[in-house]
Amino acid sequence: MTSISPDSLPLAAQGGPGRPVVIRPHRGWVPIDLPELWRYRELIGFLALRDLKVRYKQSLLGVAWAVIQPLMTMVVFTLLFGLLLGPENMPAAEGVPYAVSTYCALVPWQLFAAALIASGDSLVHNQHLITKVYFPRLVAPIAPILAALVDFSLAFVVLLGMMLCFGVAPGWRVLALPLFVLLTIATALSVSLWLSALNAIYRDVRHTLPFMVQTWMFATPVVYTTASVLANRPEWVRFVYALNPMAGVVEGFRWALLDATSPPWEALASSVAVVTLLLVGGTYYFRRAERTFADLV
């Protein structure tokens, strides 16, 4: 508890004649001020637009890189698995060409990876603002996720074109797609809250982010399917694998768009549970640590 003499404060801030003003720090859970975040929505949009401009500034292909990266990844693994396993043994969703199955998984994965890397470094990237101007610190990790949604939209249009070319038509399950997009965003935000706060304290985090994302991709059924790696595996292996929240997201996209897989209810339930825990814990840690951001970044 800190006591401040009223003589050192403006009259409007004084508690009255002879009455000191007492400032007490928050203890325990520091709630999120959603109305305040909404008031700063223009700043979120400005930072997201700035991230997009900086990302593709002086780039010859510009936003086309949002499509080229997942396309090239899909081509590389299509050729690799085609040579190693043969065209008939490709780890694709049942009844769907491997190229479509893999690109369908790469679209949400690219959204998650781009949002995670940018959000994880957002506090350090915006240090000139954090040290000089007040705004809700949650704005920093949220803005890059909105920017990543632009790339996701472009890649998704290409996915629809691929599905049309290969004769893959989505059914009624496509109505659930917005929920999987929302789960992807929530997963990226839940992890980035931890990483951005840790990155403000330990700069080692920013150097490990690309490696972590690359490793996470191979632990997620992006270039293969869950069924292809978990067939005949013990139950405990399935349980551990389901703790990866992106596993449920990726298979959820395939289920919603390709109509080729069985409903991944267990993976989805595990994903929602893990993301909820990460989001609540990450928000708590971020709000507790944000009081020191201006001194550390």
ZIGIJO-V281439 format. One line per field, one symbol per residue. ss: DSSP state (A for helix, B for strand, O for the rest). phi: phi as a letter, one per 40 degrees, with the letter a starting at -180 (. if undefined). burial: 1 if it has 16 or more other C-alpha atoms within 10 Angstrom, else 0. A space follows every 50 residues. Layout:
BEGIN
ss->???
phi->???
burial->???
END
This chain:
BEGIN
ss->OBBBOAAAOOAAAOOOOOOOBBBOOOOOOOOOOAAAAAAOAAAAAAAAAA AAAAAAOOOOOAAAAAAAAAAAAAAAAAAAAAAAAOAAAOOOOOOOOAAA AAAAAAAAAAAAAAAAAAAAOAAAAOAAAAOOOOOOOAAAAAAAAAAAAA AAAAAAAAAAAAAAAOOOOOOAAAAAAAAAAAAAAAAAAAAAAAAAAAAA AOOAAAAAAAAAAAAAAAOOOOOOOAAAAAOOOOAAAAAAAAOOAAAAAA AAAAAAAAOOOOOOAAAAAAAAAAAAAAAAAAAAAAAAAAAAAAAAO
phi->.bbbccccbcdcccchdgbccbbbccbgcbccccdcdccccccdcccccc cccccbcfbccgccccccccccccccccccccccbgdcbccbcdgbdddc ccccccccccccccccccccbccccbcccccbbcadccddccdccccccc ccccccccccccccccgbbcbcccccddcccccccccccccccccccccc cbccccccddcccccccccbcccabcccbbcgcccccccccccccccccc ccccccbbfbbcdccccccccccccccccccccccccccccbdccbc
burial->00000100000001000000100000000000000010000011101110 11000000000010111001100100110011000000011110011111 11111111111111111111111100100100000111111111111111 11011101110110000101001100100110111111111111111111 10001100100010001001111111000000000001001111111111 11111111111001001101110110011011111111010011001
END
